[in-house]
Amino acid sequence: MISYVILAITFLYVVIQISLYAARQRKPLTRDDIEERLLATLNGGDHGRP
Amino acid sequence: MAVHKKKPVTFRPFKAPRYAFDNLRICRRCGRYTALREEHCTGCGKSSLVPVEQHAVSIAGRKIHTRLLLTLFLTLASVYFGTSLQQMVLCGAGGLVLMGLLYYTQRKTRKNENLRSLDQLLGHNIGILKQGLEFNRQEAVSVLRENDVLAYEKLRELSVLLRGDRIARQRVALLHGFLLRKDMELELEQLLLKDFEPLLAEYIGEVAKVRRDLIKDRTLRYVKTYEVQILQMDKGSAILAGVAGAAVRMKRYALLYSGFIGRYVQDLPKDRVLRLSRMIAANPHEPWNGLDQTVAEIVSTKYRWDPDFQVDA
């Protein structure tokens, strides 16, 4: 019985992990997004000058 | 007044990276960030600097392996606690199928997970990152007296990430001491400041002489905004004439800044007036905003007998 309980926990764990991966894949990050965020944080959201 | 002698210099080749974080490295030992090219970490002295992206990929890889190992551990535990052979086989097979599914998903989403890991790494460590870049800036400033070229090169590398006026102002001040040449890797748009800076105006004037192609929209807007202040400078009108001459390079700029060019057209060298007059002759129906008349007057007073202008007439 314990072995089935552990298998069920494994199943749940894998399902949660796969759902998380799939959810993140639906909104994929790009290098441009990361660069934009980094520059905005480093330069106080001020990219350009007049 | 002391005459400031400009120094002929050669810069190391510099190629701006595609992404600002491409040159950013992190020390695997102490976690300090650097945007400079040093071989050893300035924090711990070890040669354990790795590109941030590589570091993020290894973090993502570790997470993936941990999740797989946890699944394997749970599978083994379920097999271990099985009371019959059938139960053990069932649990083992079920666990292996689950592991296979997880592994397949991880492989499919690996690229995105690597980028997420990079985003998290930079986001969570932003304070340490800022601190590292500040150390880099101080390092550049500290070598300023002994080696101003090296200081400039370091600031140039930092400016990929730090785009504020502080670094730009320091770079402009250093560039003021160098003799600019056509073959140098010069920048202009990246050095434009929010407010008026005479050294920057001088630099723009120098660039207009050696690299007209660097005078673009933002520079023209800057010069137009601070035209009055530049005119009050020693060689202010020469700077403005140089910039107006560079703007004649493209029809778009000539049309957009026709008023500005018109104010300095009498100071333009012959080749620039010739180019402008040919441009106007080729596009007579464009809205020149009076520039066509000003050029016609200049041509008739200064170049009436010039054979180059006779051809156009």
Contacts between the chains, C-beta under 8 A, distances in Angstrom:
chain1	res1	chain2	res2	distance
A	1	B	83	7.7
A	2	B	78	8.0
A	2	B	81	4.2
A	3	B	77	7.9
A	3	B	78	4.3
A	3	B	79	6.9
A	3	B	80	7.7
A	3	B	81	4.3
A	3	B	82	4.3
A	3	B	83	7.3
A	3	B	87	5.5
A	3	B	88	7.2
A	3	B	91	4.8
A	4	B	78	7.4
A	4	B	87	7.5
A	4	B	91	7.2
A	6	B	74	5.7
A	6	B	77	5.1
A	6	B	78	3.9
A	6	B	81	6.4
A	6	B	91	7.4
A	7	B	74	7.8
A	7	B	75	7.7
A	7	B	78	4.5
A	7	B	90	7.9
A	7	B	91	5.0
A	7	B	94	5.3
A	7	B	95	6.5
A	9	B	74	6.3
A	10	B	71	6.0
A	10	B	74	4.0
A	10	B	75	6.1
A	10	B	78	6.6
A	10	B	94	7.7
A	10	B	95	5.8
A	10	B	98	5.7
A	11	B	94	7.4
A	11	B	98	6.1
A	13	B	70	7.1
A	13	B	71	6.7
A	13	B	74	6.9
A	14	B	71	6.1
A	14	B	98	4.4
A	14	B	99	7.8
A	14	B	101	6.2
A	14	B	102	5.1
A	17	B	67	5.8
A	17	B	102	6.0
A	17	B	105	7.5
A	18	B	101	6.6
A	18	B	102	6.5
A	18	B	105	4.9
A	21	B	105	5.0
A	21	B	106	6.9
A	21	B	108	7.8
A	21	B	109	4.6
A	21	B	113	7.4
A	22	B	105	7.3
A	22	B	109	7.7
A	24	B	109	6.9
A	24	B	112	6.1
A	24	B	113	7.3
A	24	B	116	6.3
A	25	B	108	7.5
A	25	B	109	4.9
A	25	B	112	5.5
A	28	B	112	4.9
A	28	B	115	7.7
A	29	B	112	6.4
A	29	B	115	4.4
A	29	B	116	5.8
A	29	B	119	5.8
A	30	B	115	7.3
A	31	B	19	5.2
A	31	B	115	6.9
A	32	B	19	7.8
A	33	B	119	7.6
A	34	B	19	7.6
A	34	B	21	6.9
A	34	B	115	6.5
A	34	B	118	5.9
A	34	B	119	5.0
A	34	B	122	6.9
A	35	B	19	4.8
A	35	B	20	5.1
A	35	B	21	6.3
A	37	B	119	7.1
A	37	B	122	7.8
A	37	B	123	7.4
A	38	B	20	6.3
A	38	B	21	5.9
A	38	B	122	5.4
A	38	B	161	7.6
A	39	B	20	5.8
A	39	B	161	7.2
A	39	B	163	6.7
A	41	B	123	7.8
A	41	B	126	5.5
A	42	B	126	7.8
A	42	B	129	7.5
A	42	B	130	6.7
A	42	B	133	7.3
A	42	B	161	5.8
A	42	B	162	6.3
A	42	B	163	7.9
A	43	B	162	6.8
A	43	B	163	5.0
A	43	B	164	5.6
A	44	B	164	7.7
A	46	B	163	7.8
A	46	B	164	7.2
A	47	B	163	6.6
A	49	B	165	7.5
A	49	B	192	5.0
A	49	B	193	6.5
A	49	B	194	5.4
A	49	B	218	7.4
A	50	B	192	7.3
A	50	B	194	6.6
A	50	B	218	7.3
A	50	B	221	6.2
A	50	B	222	6.4
A	50	B	225	6.5
